[in-house]
């Protein structure tokens, strides 16, 4: 059985809440918080969480609008752990564009 490892790095950059973060060989991201706790010089944790929800891209020639809406509905109900964590206390909307025929 092969074990995959993930190397991460989190480094505090100041005496507030600004961190340099990276995983494996991916580019560094800066996480910070709004003043006065932080300096507002990076993404907040909430912004990163919401970006995770937005990273869905689907390319298919044979998917109808109804099928796409069903996939989105299923992921909201049971598949997306990020959505499950914020369900009930965060308002957001799902928007998409389709070029399919349905």
N, C-alpha and C positions, 0 to 999 in steps of 0.2 A: 504494500500500500504506500503510495507516494504522498508525502505531506507537503502541502504548499505553504510557504511562509510569506508573511507580509511584514516588511520593515517600515516602520513609521518613525517620524521625528517631530517632536513638539518642543520648541525652544522659546522661553520667555525673553522678550526683547527689551523690556523696560520694567519699571517698578509698578506698573499698572496691570493692564490686561491685554497687552499686545503680544501675540505669539506668531512665530514662524512655524508652519506645518508642512510636512511633505510625506508622501508614501512611495516606497520603492524609488524609481528614478523619475517620477513625475515632477512637474514644476512646483515650486514653492507657492503656497498661498499664505496671506497674512490674515489673521483673525484678531479683531480688536472689539472694543465695546464703545458705546457712546460716552462722551464726557458727562460727569466728572470721573466715572469709574475707569474709562479708557480715554484714548485720544481720538477715536473715530477714524483711524487710519487703515482700516481693513474691513473685511466682511465680518458681520456679526454672526453668531451661531444660528440665529433665526433666518438670516438671509441665505446661509448655506443650506439650511433645512428646506426652505422654500424653493431654492434652485434645484434641489434633488427632485422635487415634485414635478418640475417643469421639463425635465430631461427625457422626454418621450418622443421618439421619432419613428414613424411607421411609413414604409413605402411598400405598396402592394397594388397590383392592377386589378385584383378580383375581390376587393373588400367593399361591401356596401356601407352606406352611412349608418344604417341600423346595426350592422355587425360591429362597426367601430364604436358606436355608443354603448353596445353591450360589453365590449372589452373594457372600456373606461369604467362603466358601472361595476363590473366584476372586480376590477383592481381597487376601486374605492371601498368596496364592501369587505374584501377578504385578502387581497394580495399585497397591498402596499403598506409596509410597516410604518412609514413616515406619516401617511395619511391617518392611519389608525391612532398614532400618538397624539395628533392634534385635533382629531374629530371631536366635535361638540363645543370647542372653545376657540376655534379659529375659522374665520370666514374666508373662503376663496372660491374661485370659479375655474372651470375647465373650458378652454377654448381650443378649437382645432380648425384646420382647413382641410378640405378633401377635394381631390380631383376625380374621385371614383364616381361611377355611374349611379349608385343607389340613391 
